[in-house]
């Protein structure tokens, strides 16, 4: 009878230890799963940030390209205006020359 009680106590102790080991295994699995999920979130965050940096780079490149194009248009406009002024000057000189020659002919 005493032997039965001791064996029953040992079986109960073994059952409690087996339950604890199972609980520890479940908690370890849960921690591992949480670690994996955290790593996934971190990777996704890094991917999003890299995408944002790439988008910012593209937008900065586009702004720079637009600035260069605007500068080219401005330079072209200045060139055209300078050409018009030169043309106007030449035409005014010619009119003055024509006027002078007309005066000479009248005299």
C-alpha angles and dihedrals in degrees: 000000000000088000090053091051092049091048091047090051091048091049089050090048090048090049091050091049092047089051090049092049089049090049090049090049091050092049091047090051090049092050090048091050090049090049091051092048091049090050090050091050091049092049091048090049091050090049091050092048091048088051091051091049090050090048090049090049091050092048092048089050090050092049090049090050090049090049091051092048091049089050091050091050090049092050091048090049091050090049091051092048092048089050091051091049090050090049091049090049092050091048091048090050090050092050089049090048090048090049092050091049092047089052091050091051091051093054 
